[in-house]
Amino acid sequence: MFDEIRESFRDLLHGRVPPEGRRALIASMRDTLVHARLAIDDLRDGVEATRKRVAEERDHLETVRRRKGLAQGVGDVETVAVAERFEAQHAERLAVLEQKLAAQEGELALVEREVAEMKEQLKAAMAGVGSGMPPGAAT
C-alpha cells in the first residue's frame, strides 16, 4: 500500500538522498504517515461496520430458523418453504460478510504493521541515520 514511500525511506536510510533533499523528504514522510494513520482509522471504522452487519445478519438468520421451526411444529408447509428460502439467503449473506470481515481484518493488520515500520524508519531518518552525520545531528 505504501511501496513508494517505503522506497523513499530506504533511500534516505541508506544515504542515497543528497543532504539538501533530506529535510523535504522527511517532511513528506511525516505527511504520508499522518495520511496512513487516517487510513487506519477508516479501515477500523470499516471493520467495525462489518462486524455490526455480521451480528445483525446472524440475528436475522436465527429469527428465520426459529420461525421455520415454529412453522414445522404446526405443519405449515407453505411457511416452511418460504422460511427455507430466506434461511438460505441469510446464510449466504452471512458467509459473504464473514469473508469480508476476515479480509478487512487482514488488511487492517497489514497496514498497521506497515505504518509501525514507517514510524520507526521516520524516527531513524529524523535521528540522522543514513545522512553521514552522527545520529541526533540536525538534518
C-alpha positions as a printed NumPy array, in Angstrom:
array([[  0.   ,   0.   ,   0.   ],
       [  2.872,   2.364,   0.775],
       [  5.516,   0.989,  -1.583],
       [  6.667,   4.352,  -2.933],
       [  7.167,   5.927,   0.479],
       [  8.913,   2.786,   1.758],
       [ 11.363,   3.063,  -1.124],
       [ 11.965,   6.717,  -0.189],
       [ 12.618,   5.635,   3.406],
       [ 15.149,   3.074,   2.195],
       [ 16.87 ,   5.66 ,   0.013],
       [ 17.063,   8.057,   2.934],
       [ 18.272,   5.462,   5.429],
       [ 20.934,   4.168,   3.046],
       [ 22.314,   7.613,   2.303],
       [ 21.041,   7.79 ,  -1.271],
       [ 19.37 ,  11.179,  -0.743],
       [ 21.521,  14.288,  -1.043],
       [ 21.727,  16.367,   2.151],
       [ 19.741,  19.23 ,   0.608],
       [ 16.821,  16.866,  -0.126],
       [ 16.615,  15.204,   3.286],
       [ 14.52 ,  17.846,   5.034],
       [ 11.863,  17.929,   2.291],
       [ 11.763,  14.147,   2.106],
       [ 11.388,  13.818,   5.879],
       [  8.537,  16.367,   5.818],
       [  6.88 ,  14.383,   3.038],
       [  7.296,  11.207,   5.077],
       [  5.633,  12.848,   8.07 ],
       [  2.682,  13.858,   5.901],
       [  2.43 ,  10.359,   4.479],
       [  2.478,   8.902,   7.974],
       [ -0.378,  11.212,   9.004],
       [ -2.404,  10.09 ,   5.979],
       [ -1.584,   6.465,   6.747],
       [ -2.882,   6.862,  10.288],
       [ -6.095,   8.34 ,   8.9  ],
       [ -6.346,   5.364,   6.549],
       [ -6.022,   3.063,   9.555],
       [ -8.885,   4.891,  11.246],
       [-11.003,   4.418,   8.116],
       [-10.105,   0.726,   7.978],
       [-11.026,   0.297,  11.648],
       [-14.361,   2.002,  11.01 ],
       [-14.972,  -0.373,   8.102],
       [-14.122,  -3.402,  10.221],
       [-16.473,  -2.226,  12.965],
       [-19.3  ,  -1.59 ,  10.487],
       [-18.86 ,  -5.061,   9.006],
       [-18.82 ,  -6.633,  12.486],
       [-22.162,  -4.966,  13.187],
       [-23.563,  -6.225,   9.873],
       [-22.354,  -9.754,  10.678],
       [-24.087,  -9.611,  14.073],
       [-27.295,  -8.294,  12.505],
       [-27.24 , -10.977,   9.832],
       [-26.716, -13.682,  12.469],
       [-29.758, -12.332,  14.311],
       [-31.822, -12.418,  11.105],
       [-30.709, -15.975,  10.401],
       [-31.603, -17.094,  13.933],
       [-35.019, -15.438,  13.624],
       [-35.736, -17.152,  10.303],
       [-34.652, -20.509,  11.713],
       [-36.846, -20.028,  14.774],
       [-39.843, -19.129,  12.597],
       [-39.17 , -22.103,  10.35 ],
       [-39.169, -24.36 ,  13.405],
       [-42.461, -22.898,  14.584],
       [-43.992, -23.41 ,  11.138],
       [-42.747, -27.002,  11.065],
       [-44.263, -27.52 ,  14.503],
       [-47.74 , -26.599,  13.277],
       [-47.345, -28.316,   9.904],
       [-47.478, -25.114,   7.805],
       [-45.703, -26.393,   4.688],
       [-46.009, -23.121,   2.768],
       [-44.45 , -21.048,   5.556],
       [-41.689, -23.639,   5.978],
       [-40.846, -23.326,   2.261],
       [-40.7  , -19.533,   2.484],
       [-38.587, -19.731,   5.646],
       [-36.166, -22.15 ,   3.968],
       [-35.709, -19.726,   1.077],
       [-34.99 , -16.853,   3.468],
       [-32.751, -19.084,   5.573],
       [-30.605, -19.857,   2.523],
       [-30.406, -16.161,   1.607],
       [-29.383, -15.097,   5.103],
       [-26.881, -17.956,   5.44 ],
       [-25.246, -16.968,   2.142],
       [-25.179, -13.283,   3.083],
       [-23.657, -14.158,   6.468],
       [-20.941, -16.265,   4.82 ],
       [-20.046, -13.412,   2.454],
       [-19.975, -10.884,   5.296],
       [-17.739, -13.163,   7.374],
       [-15.318, -13.448,   4.442],
       [-15.419,  -9.676,   4.018],
       [-14.694,  -9.194,   7.719],
       [-11.739, -11.576,   7.588],
       [-10.327,  -9.705,   4.577],
       [-10.806,  -6.323,   6.259],
       [ -9.157,  -7.535,   9.463],
       [ -6.242,  -8.902,   7.449],
       [ -5.86 ,  -5.632,   5.568],
       [ -6.003,  -3.647,   8.809],
       [ -3.298,  -5.808,  10.4  ],
       [ -1.109,  -5.429,   7.314],
       [ -1.471,  -1.647,   7.192],
       [ -0.867,  -1.343,  10.945],
       [  2.409,  -3.254,  10.549],
       [  3.42 ,  -1.11 ,   7.578],
       [  2.676,   2.106,   9.461],
       [  4.592,   0.908,  12.531],
       [  7.564,   0.148,  10.271],
       [  7.277,   3.555,   8.596],
       [  7.139,   5.236,  12.004],
       [ 10.37 ,   3.536,  13.074],
       [ 12.036,   4.439,   9.79 ],
       [ 10.955,   8.063,  10.166],
       [ 12.404,   8.155,  13.685],
       [ 15.681,   6.79 ,  12.318],
       [ 15.682,   9.309,   9.465],
       [ 14.997,  12.178,  11.855],
       [ 17.852,  10.958,  14.046],
       [ 20.199,  11.299,  11.078],
       [ 20.611,   7.644,  10.112],
       [ 21.871,   7.461,   6.53 ],
       [ 22.883,  11.118,   6.411],
       [ 26.558,  10.6  ,   7.006],
       [ 26.135,  12.741,  10.135],
       [ 26.265,  11.418,  13.671],
       [ 22.857,  10.254,  14.969],
       [ 20.904,  13.106,  16.533],
       [ 22.651,  15.805,  14.488],
       [ 20.453,  18.349,  12.72 ],
       [ 19.281,  17.386,   9.226]])
